[in-house]
Amino acid sequence: MEEHIKATGKVPPGNESGNATWVRKPLPRKKKPDLRLAPSSNVQLTVPLEELIDWLVKENKVVAFIKGSRSAP
């Protein structure tokens, strides 16, 4: 870009202030589904709870163990 400005005295097309053509937009993040650790009448754990918690902590940057759900903690 500097070479173009030195040669022509102008900013290259598409690089003017306010032009959003080259703006990097963040990718949308996928929302992970709620994970229920407590077994219910229709769901049975297939691995020991301690093993599941260990895997969750290792695989995720942030883990919150709360009572309730994301919408109603």
N, C-alpha and C positions, 0 to 999 in steps of 0.2 A: 504494500500500500504506500509506503514511504517513497518508493521509486516512482510510482505513478503520480504522486503529488508533486515531486520534484520536477518530473518531466512535463506535466500538464498544468500544474498549479491548482488542480481540482481533486476533490475526493472521488475515488472510483464509484461508478454507479452502484447503488444498492447499499452503500456504506454511509450515507448521509445520516446526520443526527435525527433520531426519531423513526428511522426505518426499522421495522420489526421483521424484515425478511430473514435476517441472520440470527435472531434471538433464539437461544436454546430454551425450550420449554421442558419442564420436568415431566417425566413419565408418570401417569397416574398409578398409584399404588393399589394393589388388590387388597381388599379388606379380608382378613382371615375370619373364618366363621368362629362363633363361640365354641369353646371346647369345654365339655362337661366332664369333670373328673369323677364325680360321684356316680356309681352305677345306679340304674333305675330298674323298674320291673321289665322294661323291654331292651335294656342295654347292659351287657356284661363286659367287664374288663378282661382282656385277653393276656395282659402282662401285669406283673405286680405294680402297685401304685408307686412305690419308690422308684422303680425303673422308669416309669412313665414321667415322673417329675424330673428325674435326672436328665432324661432325653429332652424334655421341654426347656430346661434351663440351658442346656448346651446348644440347642438349635435356634434360640431366639435371643435377640438383643435385650428385650425387656419382657419380663413375665410378672404379672400381677395375680396373686392368689386372693380373690375376694369372695365374699358371700353375695349371691345374687347374680345379675347378668350385666352386660355392658349398658343396656338401656335403663335398668333399674337396680343399681348396686345395693 
